[in-house]
Amino acid sequence: MTTSREDFFIPANSVYNVTDEEYERIELLVNAAKAFARNTYQCVYIIDYFRKDFLYVSDNVELLCGEPAEKVREFGYDLYLKHVPEEEQKMLLDINSEGFKKANTIPPEERVEYTISYDFHLMNGRKKRLINHTLTPLMMTRDGRIWLALCTIAPSTKSKPGNVVLKKADENWCYTYSLVTHRWERREAVTLSEIERDILRLSSQGYTMEDIATQLCRSVDTIKTYKKRLFAKLEVRSIAEALSYATNYKLL
């Protein structure tokens, strides 16, 4: 069965009766998204679930998919049909459906505090890049539906698509979704100790292992041990991947 853009808009988050006057009041939100896009390496865009399209797309999306921002905005959800491998489109539909169903189990006043994150491939010609995609509510309807959502795209640190995480801001737990069992599971979120954060920050500044050991008043062997444990915790293979993971998941 071929995926269509309408498959992404499901009854669990059907949005009704948004007025022209309400649209006139969201210019400030769009301008804030534009300002945010100017200050980050991430691609930024806003989904409009009432009009079923993209309200805003940052210019740097062209680096990922080869299409200019204006064209991507015209595509809307067709972007996924044109630039996501067909086998992963089904995965995105599953995440979309189960994500909204899970959101509807959360009290309406708390839904805006959650972010969902997952990984999938974007195609740029013959090039295929695994990206990390995060989505958080930007504007809710009066009955607790997500009207506008702010999305960001960054390089993924994982080796395969999926890795679905639903997390409430400032909580040390999260929900993870299994694409095999199609169930959500609550578990402890990944957190970093102070020395792990220090190692990442100093590494990002170009310090060597010896420099970091001196800065933190530890032996080089101790720093190596912490670094090895950090890589295992984050399931990464390099300091660059660790920094990307920590940035994507706001661990620094």
Helices and strands as residue ranges (DSSP letters): G 5-8, G 11-13, H 20-24, H 27-38, E 43-48, E 53-57, G 59-61, H 62-65, H 69-75, H 78-83, H 86-103, H 108-111, E 114-124, E 127-140, E 146-155, E 162-168, E 173-177, E 184-188, H 194-204, H 209-216, H 220-234, H 239-248
